[in-house]
Amino acid sequence: MIDPAASPLSFFVSEMIRMRTAAGLSQPALAKRLNYSASQIAKIETCQRIPKSDLALRLDEVLGTDGLFARLQPLVERSSVLPWFRDLFDLEGTASQIRTYESYLIPGILQTEAYARAALGAVRPALSAEEVEQAVALRLTR
């Protein structure tokens, strides 16, 4: 069970589940109406993925929520980023070109899910499994 008070992401997800249920839709049915895969919706509803603005807009349209999800999405995205990374995250979202050099790792923005999970586990072994999943979700959102 998702605790809506735990974080902005948890609140977004709990509202998404509540509205989906009120509309009488299963995860696969909602996924089909949103033009997303059922697995993507399942990962969002378990806080394994951070919802993107496109999904928020589509949720508002399909569920008739008058912009609720579009208003929540930037807060979810911003609060899911570590404070020291927020400035770079904001710049990265508006950049037309990014140049970086990494001698040992593939840059985060290019990492696959499996690679990101392995890299985070190796570089930051003190992270809990939940923290690793949140970091992977953010990396995949980028």
N, C-alpha and C positions, 0 to 999 in steps of 0.2 A: 504494500500500500504506500503510495506517495504522500509525504507530509507536505501540504501546500505552503506551510510556514517555513520550510527548510531553506528555500532559496527562490529567487525569481524564476529559475528554470522549473523547479518543482511546482510553483504556482501556475505557470503557463501550462504545464503538462496536466495538472489536476483539473484545470478549467477545460482543457481540450477533451479530456476523458469525460468530464461531466456533460459538456455540450454534445459530444458525440453520442453519449448514452441517451440524453434527452431527445435527440433526433432519431433515436431508434436504429443507429448505425453500428455495425461491427467494425473492427479495424480494417478488414479487407474491403468492406463496402465503402468506408470513408476513403481509403487509399485509392480505390477506383474512381471515385468522384473527384478526388484531388489530382488525379493523374500521377500518383506516387506508387511505389511498390508497398505491399503489405509489410514487408520486413522493415522498410524505412519508417513507416508509421509506428510499428512496434518498438523500434529502437528509440524513437522520439518519446513515446509514451512510457518508456522505462528509464528516461533521462540518460540514455547512452549516446544520444545525438542532440546537438543544439539546433533548434529550428531556425531556418533561414527566413528572410523577409518574404520571399516568394511563397513559402508554405503558409506563413501568417496571413498574407493577403488572400490566399485561396481558402483557408479555414474560415475567415470572415465572410467570404462570399458563399461558400457551401453551407455553413452553419448559421448564417444570418446574424452575426454577432456585432454588427455596427462598428467595426474597426477595433474591437477589443484586442485581438491577437496582433494586429499591426502595431498597436500602441505598446504592447508588452514586449514584443520581440527585441527592440533595441536595448531595453533594460536587461533582458535575459542574456543577450550576446555580450554586452558590456560587463555585466557582473560575473560572467563566467571566465573572464580574463584576469590573470594575476595583476595586481596593481603596477608592478614594475614593467609589465608588457603592454599596458593600455595605450600608451602613446604610439608605439610601433604598430599595434593592432589597428588603431584608427587610421594611421597613415597608409598602411598596407591595403586597407579597404578602398581607398581612393586613388591609389597609385596607378599610373598607366604603364609603368615599367619598374621592375625591381632587379637590382644587381646585388649579388651576395657571393661570398666565397666561403665554402665549407671544406675543410681538408679531410674530415673523418666521417661526416654524416651527410646524408641527403638533406637539403634544406627542408624545414618543417612544412612549408607550403606545398612541397612536391611529394611528401611521404604518403605511402599507402597506409591503410589501417593497421595491418600486421607489422609493418616496419616501424610505424610510430609507437605501437605498443611495446615492441622489443627495445627500441631506442630509449624510450622513457624508463622502462624497467632497468636497463643497464646504466643509464646516466644518473637516475635518481632512485636508487634502490630503497630509500626510506619511505617512498610514497606508498600509501595503502592501495589496495586494488581499486577502490572507489575513486581515489584521486587520480590514478592512472587512467581509468575510464573517462573521467571528466576531462583530463588533459587531451586524451585521444579524440574525444568528441569535439573539443575546441579546435584541435589541429585539423580535423577533417572539415570543419565548418570554413576554415580559412581557405 
